[in-house]
Amino acid sequence: MKQDFIIYTKMLEVVLWTFEKVNTFPKKQRFILGQQIENSSLAALRLIIEANNVRDDQVALKRLEGLNVELEVMRSLFRVAFEVSFIKASSLGYITEKIDEVGRMGGSWQKKVRVRAASRE
C-alpha cells in the first residue's frame, strides 16, 4: 500500500477481531448475522484497498464514501448482535470505538483527497 497504511492496519484489526467474535455466536446465527458482519468488515477493508490504489481522486472519494456507509452498517449489525445477547456491552463498546477510529481516519483521508483534487483544478 502506498499511503494511508495506518487505516488499513486498523481495519485489519477490526476484521480479525470480528472473525474471532463471530465464532462465539450460536451456530445458526454464525451463518446468518455473523456472516453479514464478516462480509461487511471485509467489504470495508476492500474499499480501503481500492481507494488507496486508484489514481483518480473522484473514484477514491467514491470508495471512501462507500467506506463510511459500510462502517455504519457494521455498527448497526454489531448493535443487533448486542441486542440479541451475542456480544457483551464491553465488546460492543470496544468494536464501536475501533470502527469510529477507522471512520475518523477515512474522513481525514477524504479531506486530503478533496484538497488535492481542488488544487489540480
N, C-alpha and C positions, 0 to 999 in steps of 0.2 A: 504494500500500500504506500502511496507516495506522500500523503499528508493526512492530517486528522486521524492518525492511527489510534490515538487515545480513545476516541469514541468507539472504534471497532473493538478495542480491548475491553472496554466497559460493557458493550453489548454482548460480547462473547461470554463475559462473566454472567450476565443475565441469562443467556441461553443455557449455559451449563448448570446454573442453579435451578432453572426451570425444569430441565430434564430430570434432575435429581429429585425435585419436589413432586413432580407428576408421578414418579414411580411409587409414591406413598398414597396416591389416590386409590379408592376402591377400584377393583379390577374393571368393572363395567365402565366406570367413569374415566379411567385412563384412556379408553378408546373413544370417548365422546368429548367431554370437556377438556381432558388432558391433551388430547391430540390437537384441539383447537388452540390451546395455549402454546403448545410446542410449535405448531405451524406459524402462529403469529410472531413468536420470537425469532424464528428462522427467517420469516419474511422481513422483519425489521433489520436483521443482520444483512440480508441480501440488498436491501435498499441502501444501507451504508456503503457496502462494497460498490454498488452501481454508481452512487453519487460520487464516490472517490475516484472512479475510473473513467468517467466521461469527460470529454473536453468542452462540451457545450454547457455553458453556465445555466441556460434555461432548462436543459434536461436535468442537470444536477439539482436545481431548485425544485423541480417536479418530484424527484426522488426524495428529497429532504421533506417536502410537504407530505408525501406518502408515508415517510417515516413517522411524522407527527401523528397521523391517523392510526398507523399500526401500533404505536405506543399507547394511544388512548384505548384501542381495542384490547391490548394486553392488560391495561389497568382494570378495565371492565371485567374481563374474564377472570382475573385473579380475585376481584371483588365477589364474583359469583362463587368461586371456589371457597372463599371465606364464608359467605352467607350459608352455604350448604355444609359447612364444617369440614372441608377437606384440608384447609390450612388454618393455622392459628393467627390471631391478631398480630403477633410479633412477626410472623412470616410475611403477612400482608404489608405491614409497615416497612419491613426490610426491602421487599421487592419493589414496592411503590417508590421508595426513595431511590433505588437503583435505576428504575425506569425514568423517574423525574430527572435524574442526573444526565442520563443519555439524552433526554428531551432538551435540557438546557444546552448541552453541547451541540445538539443538532440545530437549535435556534441560533446559537453563536455562529455556527458554520454557515447557516443561511444568510445571516447579515454580511459575513465576509464575502460570500459569493455575489450577493446583490451589489456590494460596494465595488467589487472587481468588475462586474458586468456594467455598472454605471460609468466607471472610468474608461471603459473601452468604447463607449458611445460618443 
